[in-house]
Amino acid sequence: MPNLARQIDDEAAESDALKAAVAKARADRRGVPHERMREWLLRVAEGEFGAEPPETRDL
């Protein structure tokens, strides 16, 4: 049973950390438009590992 209690504690901690990260991200009004991020990720996926990531801007 101790492993079950630890698993529940780990899951609760992970959930709390995720909630905090989402709240922080939502509070930040800067970001990258989806299409720009998609373009960059496709370049990296094609092996262009030195591709500069898109810069954040006010959304």
PDB file of N, CA, C and O in Angstrom:
ATOM      1  N   MET A   1       0.783  -1.213   0.000  1.00  0.00           N
ATOM      2  CA  MET A   1       0.000   0.000   0.000  1.00  0.00           C
ATOM      3  C   MET A   1       0.830   1.287   0.000  1.00  0.00           C
ATOM      4  O   MET A   1       0.372   2.293  -0.542  1.00  0.00           O
ATOM      5  N   PRO A   2       2.025   1.295   0.582  1.00  0.00           N
ATOM      6  CA  PRO A   2       2.785   2.545   0.573  1.00  0.00           C
ATOM      7  C   PRO A   2       3.058   3.041  -0.840  1.00  0.00           C
ATOM      8  O   PRO A   2       3.090   4.251  -1.066  1.00  0.00           O
ATOM      9  N   ASN A   3       3.256   2.138  -1.797  1.00  0.00           N
ATOM     10  CA  ASN A   3       3.507   2.557  -3.174  1.00  0.00           C
ATOM     11  C   ASN A   3       2.301   3.261  -3.764  1.00  0.00           C
ATOM     12  O   ASN A   3       2.452   4.218  -4.524  1.00  0.00           O
ATOM     13  N   LEU A   4       1.101   2.800  -3.424  1.00  0.00           N
ATOM     14  CA  LEU A   4      -0.124   3.428  -3.909  1.00  0.00           C
ATOM     15  C   LEU A   4      -0.245   4.850  -3.370  1.00  0.00           C
ATOM     16  O   LEU A   4      -0.606   5.768  -4.105  1.00  0.00           O
ATOM     17  N   ALA A   5       0.054   5.027  -2.101  1.00  0.00           N
ATOM     18  CA  ALA A   5      -0.005   6.359  -1.503  1.00  0.00           C
ATOM     19  C   ALA A   5       0.998   7.293  -2.173  1.00  0.00           C
ATOM     20  O   ALA A   5       0.695   8.458  -2.429  1.00  0.00           O
ATOM     21  N   ARG A   6       2.187   6.779  -2.452  1.00  0.00           N
ATOM     22  CA  ARG A   6       3.200   7.609  -3.112  1.00  0.00           C
ATOM     23  C   ARG A   6       2.767   7.946  -4.532  1.00  0.00           C
ATOM     24  O   ARG A   6       2.975   9.067  -4.995  1.00  0.00           O
ATOM     25  N   GLN A   7       2.165   6.982  -5.224  1.00  0.00           N
ATOM     26  CA  GLN A   7       1.708   7.225  -6.589  1.00  0.00           C
ATOM     27  C   GLN A   7       0.647   8.326  -6.598  1.00  0.00           C
ATOM     28  O   GLN A   7       0.662   9.204  -7.460  1.00  0.00           O
ATOM     29  N   ILE A   8      -0.261   8.272  -5.642  1.00  0.00           N
ATOM     30  CA  ILE A   8      -1.297   9.302  -5.550  1.00  0.00           C
ATOM     31  C   ILE A   8      -0.660  10.646  -5.259  1.00  0.00           C
ATOM     32  O   ILE A   8      -1.056  11.649  -5.852  1.00  0.00           O
ATOM     33  N   ASP A   9       0.319  10.697  -4.360  1.00  0.00           N
ATOM     34  CA  ASP A   9       1.018  11.946  -4.048  1.00  0.00           C
ATOM     35  C   ASP A   9       1.738  12.482  -5.284  1.00  0.00           C
ATOM     36  O   ASP A   9       1.700  13.682  -5.555  1.00  0.00           O
ATOM     37  N   ASP A  10       2.393  11.591  -6.034  1.00  0.00           N
ATOM     38  CA  ASP A  10       3.093  12.001  -7.248  1.00  0.00           C
ATOM     39  C   ASP A  10       2.125  12.555  -8.281  1.00  0.00           C
ATOM     40  O   ASP A  10       2.409  13.561  -8.933  1.00  0.00           O
ATOM     41  N   GLU A  11       0.982  11.898  -8.428  1.00  0.00           N
ATOM     42  CA  GLU A  11      -0.013  12.364  -9.385  1.00  0.00           C
ATOM     43  C   GLU A  11      -0.575  13.723  -8.976  1.00  0.00           C
ATOM     44  O   GLU A  11      -0.796  14.585  -9.827  1.00  0.00           O
ATOM     45  N   ALA A  12      -0.803  13.915  -7.699  1.00  0.00           N
ATOM     46  CA  ALA A  12      -1.312  15.198  -7.212  1.00  0.00           C
ATOM     47  C   ALA A  12      -0.279  16.296  -7.431  1.00  0.00           C
ATOM     48  O   ALA A  12      -0.627  17.406  -7.833  1.00  0.00           O
ATOM     49  N   ALA A  13       0.980  15.994  -7.169  1.00  0.00           N
ATOM     50  CA  ALA A  13       2.046  16.981  -7.366  1.00  0.00           C
ATOM     51  C   ALA A  13       2.183  17.326  -8.853  1.00  0.00           C
ATOM     52  O   ALA A  13       2.360  18.490  -9.213  1.00  0.00           O
ATOM     53  N   GLU A  14       2.101  16.316  -9.700  1.00  0.00           N
ATOM     54  CA  GLU A  14       2.194  16.556 -11.143  1.00  0.00           C
ATOM     55  C   GLU A  14       1.014  17.406 -11.618  1.00  0.00           C
ATOM     56  O   GLU A  14       1.187  18.327 -12.415  1.00  0.00           O
ATOM     57  N   SER A  15      -0.164  17.096 -11.131  1.00  0.00           N
ATOM     58  CA  SER A  15      -1.357  17.865 -11.503  1.00  0.00           C
ATOM     59  C   SER A  15      -1.236  19.317 -11.045  1.00  0.00           C
ATOM     60  O   SER A  15      -1.566  20.237 -11.794  1.00  0.00           O
ATOM     61  N   ASP A  16      -0.765  19.518  -9.821  1.00  0.00           N
ATOM     62  CA  ASP A  16      -0.588  20.885  -9.298  1.00  0.00           C
ATOM     63  C   ASP A  16       0.438  21.654 -10.116  1.00  0.00           C
ATOM     64  O   ASP A  16       0.239  22.833 -10.411  1.00  0.00           O
ATOM     65  N   ALA A  17       1.533  20.999 -10.484  1.00  0.00           N
ATOM     66  CA  ALA A  17       2.572  21.658 -11.281  1.00  0.00           C
ATOM     67  C   ALA A  17       2.038  22.028 -12.659  1.00  0.00           C
ATOM     68  O   ALA A  17       2.337  23.106 -13.172  1.00  0.00           O
ATOM     69  N   LEU A  18       1.258  21.150 -13.254  1.00  0.00           N
ATOM     70  CA  LEU A  18       0.677  21.424 -14.564  1.00  0.00           C
ATOM     71  C   LEU A  18      -0.302  22.588 -14.487  1.00  0.00           C
ATOM     72  O   LEU A  18      -0.297  23.462 -15.353  1.00  0.00           O
ATOM     73  N   LYS A  19      -1.133  22.604 -13.466  1.00  0.00           N
ATOM     74  CA  LYS A  19      -2.082  23.714 -13.291  1.00  0.00           C
ATOM     75  C   LYS A  19      -1.347  25.037 -13.133  1.00  0.00           C
ATOM     76  O   LYS A  19      -1.774  26.046 -13.696  1.00  0.00           O
ATOM     77  N   ALA A  20      -0.257  25.053 -12.383  1.00  0.00           N
ATOM     78  CA  ALA A  20       0.521  26.277 -12.185  1.00  0.00           C
ATOM     79  C   ALA A  20       1.163  26.723 -13.496  1.00  0.00           C
ATOM     80  O   ALA A  20       1.185  27.917 -13.796  1.00  0.00           O
ATOM     81  N   ALA A  21       1.685  25.782 -14.278  1.00  0.00           N
ATOM     82  CA  ALA A  21       2.316  26.124 -15.559  1.00  0.00           C
ATOM     83  C   ALA A  21       1.295  26.686 -16.536  1.00  0.00           C
ATOM     84  O   ALA A  21       1.586  27.644 -17.252  1.00  0.00           O
ATOM     85  N   VAL A  22       0.108  26.106 -16.573  1.00  0.00           N
ATOM     86  CA  VAL A  22      -0.947  26.598 -17.465  1.00  0.00           C
ATOM     87  C   VAL A  22      -1.372  27.999 -17.040  1.00  0.00           C
ATOM     88  O   VAL A  22      -1.555  28.869 -17.892  1.00  0.00           O
ATOM     89  N   ALA A  23      -1.531  28.232 -15.752  1.00  0.00           N
ATOM     90  CA  ALA A  23      -1.925  29.556 -15.264  1.00  0.00           C
ATOM     91  C   ALA A  23      -0.863  30.595 -15.617  1.00  0.00           C
ATOM     92  O   ALA A  23      -1.192  31.712 -16.017  1.00  0.00           O
ATOM     93  N   LYS A  24       0.403  30.231 -15.471  1.00  0.00           N
ATOM     94  CA  LYS A  24       1.495  31.158 -15.813  1.00  0.00           C
ATOM     95  C   LYS A  24       1.488  31.463 -17.315  1.00  0.00           C
ATOM     96  O   LYS A  24       1.658  32.613 -17.719  1.00  0.00           O
ATOM     97  N   ALA A  25       1.294  30.442 -18.126  1.00  0.00           N
ATOM     98  CA  ALA A  25       1.278  30.639 -19.581  1.00  0.00           C
ATOM     99  C   ALA A  25       0.096  31.512 -19.998  1.00  0.00           C
ATOM    100  O   ALA A  25       0.242  32.370 -20.869  1.00  0.00           O
ATOM    101  N   ARG A  26      -1.053  31.309 -19.398  1.00  0.00           N
ATOM    102  CA  ARG A  26      -2.240  32.102 -19.751  1.00  0.00           C
ATOM    103  C   ARG A  26      -2.096  33.553 -19.316  1.00  0.00           C
ATOM    104  O   ARG A  26      -2.679  34.445 -19.932  1.00  0.00           O
ATOM    105  N   ALA A  27      -1.336  33.794 -18.273  1.00  0.00           N
ATOM    106  CA  ALA A  27      -1.136  35.162 -17.787  1.00  0.00           C
ATOM    107  C   ALA A  27      -0.174  35.940 -18.683  1.00  0.00           C
ATOM    108  O   ALA A  27      -0.196  37.171 -18.695  1.00  0.00           O
ATOM    109  N   ASP A  28       0.664  35.232 -19.428  1.00  0.00           N
ATOM    110  CA  ASP A  28       1.648  35.863 -20.321  1.00  0.00           C
ATOM    111  C   ASP A  28       0.994  36.078 -21.674  1.00  0.00           C
ATOM    112  O   ASP A  28       0.625  35.112 -22.343  1.00  0.00           O
ATOM    113  N   ARG A  29       0.848  37.317 -22.083  1.00  0.00           N
ATOM    114  CA  ARG A  29       0.159  37.632 -23.332  1.00  0.00           C
ATOM    115  C   ARG A  29       1.091  37.569 -24.539  1.00  0.00           C
ATOM    116  O   ARG A  29       0.692  37.924 -25.648  1.00  0.00           O
ATOM    117  N   ARG A  30       2.323  37.123 -24.333  1.00  0.00           N
ATOM    118  CA  ARG A  30       3.263  37.002 -25.446  1.00  0.00           C
ATOM    119  C   ARG A  30       3.274  35.556 -25.919  1.00  0.00           C
ATOM    120  O   ARG A  30       3.064  34.632 -25.133  1.00  0.00           O
ATOM    121  N   GLY A  31       3.514  35.372 -27.184  1.00  0.00           N
ATOM    122  CA  GLY A  31       3.562  34.022 -27.696  1.00  0.00           C
ATOM    123  C   GLY A  31       3.958  34.005 -29.158  1.00  0.00           C
ATOM    124  O   GLY A  31       4.380  35.021 -29.711  1.00  0.00           O
ATOM    125  N   VAL A  32       3.821  32.863 -29.771  1.00  0.00           N
ATOM    126  CA  VAL A  32       4.149  32.661 -31.176  1.00  0.00           C
ATOM    127  C   VAL A  32       2.880  32.154 -31.859  1.00  0.00           C
ATOM    128  O   VAL A  32       2.252  31.213 -31.375  1.00  0.00           O
ATOM    129  N   PRO A  33       2.503  32.766 -32.970  1.00  0.00           N
ATOM    130  CA  PRO A  33       1.329  32.268 -33.690  1.00  0.00           C
ATOM    131  C   PRO A  33       1.522  30.803 -34.099  1.00  0.00           C
ATOM    132  O   PRO A  33       2.634  30.379 -34.414  1.00  0.00           O
ATOM    133  N   HIS A  34       0.459  30.062 -34.090  1.00  0.00           N
ATOM    134  CA  HIS A  34       0.503  28.625 -34.364  1.00  0.00           C
ATOM    135  C   HIS A  34       1.206  28.318 -35.683  1.00  0.00           C
ATOM    136  O   HIS A  34       2.062  27.435 -35.733  1.00  0.00           O
ATOM    137  N   GLU A  35       0.863  29.025 -36.733  1.00  0.00           N
ATOM    138  CA  GLU A  35       1.436  28.729 -38.045  1.00  0.00           C
ATOM    139  C   GLU A  35       2.951  28.934 -38.059  1.00  0.00           C
ATOM    140  O   GLU A  35       3.673  28.144 -38.668  1.00  0.00           O
ATOM    141  N   ARG A  36       3.440  29.980 -37.399  1.00  0.00           N
ATOM    142  CA  ARG A  36       4.899  30.216 -37.335  1.00  0.00           C
ATOM    143  C   ARG A  36       5.605  29.099 -36.575  1.00  0.00           C
ATOM    144  O   ARG A  36       6.676  28.643 -36.974  1.00  0.00           O
ATOM    145  N   MET A  37       4.990  28.663 -35.472  1.00  0.00           N
ATOM    146  CA  MET A  37       5.581  27.571 -34.692  1.00  0.00           C
ATOM    147  C   MET A  37       5.568  26.285 -35.507  1.00  0.00           C
ATOM    148  O   MET A  37       6.545  25.537 -35.505  1.00  0.00           O
ATOM    149  N   ARG A  38       4.475  26.028 -36.197  1.00  0.00           N
ATOM    150  CA  ARG A  38       4.361  24.839 -37.029  1.00  0.00           C
ATOM    151  C   ARG A  38       5.442  24.822 -38.109  1.00  0.00           C
ATOM    152  O   ARG A  38       6.084  23.794 -38.328  1.00  0.00           O
ATOM    153  N   GLU A  39       5.643  25.937 -38.775  1.00  0.00           N
ATOM    154  CA  GLU A  39       6.671  26.033 -39.814  1.00  0.00           C
ATOM    155  C   GLU A  39       8.051  25.702 -39.246  1.00  0.00           C
ATOM    156  O   GLU A  39       8.822  24.958 -39.850  1.00  0.00           O
ATOM    157  N   TRP A  40       8.342  26.261 -38.091  1.00  0.00           N
ATOM    158  CA  TRP A  40       9.646  26.022 -37.462  1.00  0.00           C
ATOM    159  C   TRP A  40       9.809  24.547 -37.078  1.00  0.00           C
ATOM    160  O   TRP A  40      10.855  23.948 -37.329  1.00  0.00           O
ATOM    161  N   LEU A  41       8.772  23.970 -36.472  1.00  0.00           N
ATOM    162  CA  LEU A  41       8.845  22.565 -36.068  1.00  0.00           C
ATOM    163  C   LEU A  41       9.028  21.646 -37.276  1.00  0.00           C
ATOM    164  O   LEU A  41       9.750  20.654 -37.189  1.00  0.00           O
ATOM    165  N   LEU A  42       8.389  21.961 -38.388  1.00  0.00           N
ATOM    166  CA  LEU A  42       8.565  21.162 -39.595  1.00  0.00           C
ATOM    167  C   LEU A  42       9.996  21.257 -40.106  1.00  0.00           C
ATOM    168  O   LEU A  42      10.555  20.261 -40.566  1.00  0.00           O
ATOM    169  N   ARG A  43      10.592  22.436 -40.032  1.00  0.00           N
ATOM    170  CA  ARG A  43      11.991  22.602 -40.450  1.00  0.00           C
ATOM    171  C   ARG A  43      12.907  21.742 -39.580  1.00  0.00           C
ATOM    172  O   ARG A  43      13.802  21.069 -40.090  1.00  0.00           O
ATOM    173  N   VAL A  44      12.682  21.767 -38.284  1.00  0.00           N
ATOM    174  CA  VAL A  44      13.497  20.958 -37.366  1.00  0.00           C
ATOM    175  C   VAL A  44      13.273  19.475 -37.649  1.00  0.00           C
ATOM    176  O   VAL A  44      14.227  18.698 -37.659  1.00  0.00           O
ATOM    177  N   ALA A  45      12.027  19.076 -37.877  1.00  0.00           N
ATOM    178  CA  ALA A  45      11.718  17.670 -38.160  1.00  0.00           C
ATOM    179  C   ALA A  45      12.397  17.191 -39.444  1.00  0.00           C
ATOM    180  O   ALA A  45      12.700  16.007 -39.589  1.00  0.00           O
ATOM    181  N   GLU A  46      12.632  18.113 -40.366  1.00  0.00           N
ATOM    182  CA  GLU A  46      13.287  17.762 -41.623  1.00  0.00           C
ATOM    183  C   GLU A  46      14.814  17.769 -41.495  1.00  0.00           C
ATOM    184  O   GLU A  46      15.527  17.564 -42.478  1.00  0.00           O
ATOM    185  N   GLY A  47      15.302  18.004 -40.285  1.00  0.00           N
ATOM    186  CA  GLY A  47      16.737  17.923 -40.042  1.00  0.00           C
ATOM    187  C   GLY A  47      17.455  19.250 -39.974  1.00  0.00           C
ATOM    188  O   GLY A  47      18.677  19.278 -39.824  1.00  0.00           O
ATOM    189  N   GLU A  48      16.740  20.342 -40.080  1.00  0.00           N
ATOM    190  CA  GLU A  48      17.361  21.670 -40.006  1.00  0.00           C
ATOM    191  C   GLU A  48      17.443  22.092 -38.533  1.00  0.00           C
ATOM    192  O   GLU A  48      16.713  22.971 -38.075  1.00  0.00           O
ATOM    193  N   PHE A  49      18.359  21.432 -37.808  1.00  0.00           N
ATOM    194  CA  PHE A  49      18.436  21.606 -36.359  1.00  0.00           C
ATOM    195  C   PHE A  49      18.928  22.981 -35.936  1.00  0.00           C
ATOM    196  O   PHE A  49      18.735  23.370 -34.784  1.00  0.00           O
ATOM    197  N   GLY A  50      19.550  23.714 -36.824  1.00  0.00           N
ATOM    198  CA  GLY A  50      20.021  25.058 -36.497  1.00  0.00           C
ATOM    199  C   GLY A  50      19.005  26.138 -36.807  1.00  0.00           C
ATOM    200  O   GLY A  50      19.310  27.324 -36.679  1.00  0.00           O
ATOM    201  N   ALA A  51      17.798  25.754 -37.213  1.00  0.00           N
ATOM    202  CA  ALA A  51      16.774  26.742 -37.544  1.00  0.00           C
ATOM    203  C   ALA A  51      16.453  27.591 -36.327  1.00  0.00           C
ATOM    204  O   ALA A  51      16.222  27.077 -35.233  1.00  0.00           O
ATOM    205  N   GLU A  52      16.443  28.885 -36.536  1.00  0.00           N
ATOM    206  CA  GLU A  52      16.107  29.802 -35.440  1.00  0.00           C
ATOM    207  C   GLU A  52      14.626  29.698 -35.111  1.00  0.00           C
ATOM    208  O   GLU A  52      13.789  29.773 -36.011  1.00  0.00           O
ATOM    209  N   PRO A  53      14.286  29.527 -33.835  1.00  0.00           N
ATOM    210  CA  PRO A  53      12.862  29.482 -33.468  1.00  0.00           C
ATOM    211  C   PRO A  53      12.222  30.853 -33.668  1.00  0.00           C
ATOM    212  O   PRO A  53      12.904  31.875 -33.584  1.00  0.00           O
ATOM    213  N   PRO A  54      10.927  30.882 -33.929  1.00  0.00           N
ATOM    214  CA  PRO A  54      10.260  32.167 -34.105  1.00  0.00           C
ATOM    215  C   PRO A  54      10.285  32.978 -32.814  1.00  0.00           C
ATOM    216  O   PRO A  54      10.262  32.425 -31.714  1.00  0.00           O
ATOM    217  N   GLU A  55      10.334  34.291 -32.969  1.00  0.00           N
ATOM    218  CA  GLU A  55      10.359  35.166 -31.793  1.00  0.00           C
ATOM    219  C   GLU A  55       8.952  35.370 -31.262  1.00  0.00           C
ATOM    220  O   GLU A  55       7.974  35.381 -32.010  1.00  0.00           O
ATOM    221  N   THR A  56       8.881  35.531 -29.952  1.00  0.00           N
ATOM    222  CA  THR A  56       7.575  35.794 -29.346  1.00  0.00           C
ATOM    223  C   THR A  56       7.174  37.228 -29.624  1.00  0.00           C
ATOM    224  O   THR A  56       8.013  38.099 -29.856  1.00  0.00           O
ATOM    225  N   ARG A  57       5.875  37.448 -29.596  1.00  0.00           N
ATOM    226  CA  ARG A  57       5.331  38.798 -29.790  1.00  0.00           C
ATOM    227  C   ARG A  57       4.033  38.895 -29.006  1.00  0.00           C
ATOM    228  O   ARG A  57       3.493  37.885 -28.554  1.00  0.00           O
ATOM    229  N   ASP A  58       3.544  40.092 -28.849  1.00  0.00           N
ATOM    230  CA  ASP A  58       2.254  40.275 -28.177  1.00  0.00           C
ATOM    231  C   ASP A  58       1.159  39.681 -29.051  1.00  0.00           C
ATOM    232  O   ASP A  58       1.078  39.971 -30.245  1.00  0.00           O
ATOM    233  N   LEU A  59       0.340  38.869 -28.463  1.00  0.00           N
ATOM    234  CA  LEU A  59      -0.761  38.251 -29.209  1.00  0.00           C
ATOM    235  C   LEU A  59      -2.040  39.008 -28.998  1.00  0.00           C
ATOM    236  O   LEU A  59      -3.076  38.635 -29.549  1.00  0.00           O
TER     237      LEU A  59
END
